[in-house]
Amino acid sequence: MTVSALRLTIPAAAMLVLVGCEPPAEVAPVDPAMKMAQMEDACKQAAATNFGQSPDNVFVYPAQENAGYYTVPGQYPPRSPVATGFICSFDDTGALTSVTLS
């Protein structure tokens, strides 16, 4: 094989390798309503665990955005005039940071 034939072979081989490549898939943006619904579910589970309750005995209100973080208020037992209130806090990424009595 001559030097000029070798020069043609290497770029051709590189082209064959690159032909099968695809650009990276785009990541779909997170729907804020879905993110908040997931926070409400996470809060309900965490409160049930922290306060020794069944998840069915825990009620959470809709998530609220507050200056870059989120809160989910709740209570147990649900719909009771004498209930124990709590607040779940989430950071700006939606990660649970605390569950505290209110």
Buried (B, 14 or more C-beta within 10 A) or exposed (E): EEEEEEEEEEEEEEEEEEEEEEEEEEEEEEEEEEBBEBBBEBBBBBBBEBBEBEBEBBBBBEBEEEEEBBBBBBBBBEEEEEEBEBBBBBEEEBEBEEBEEE
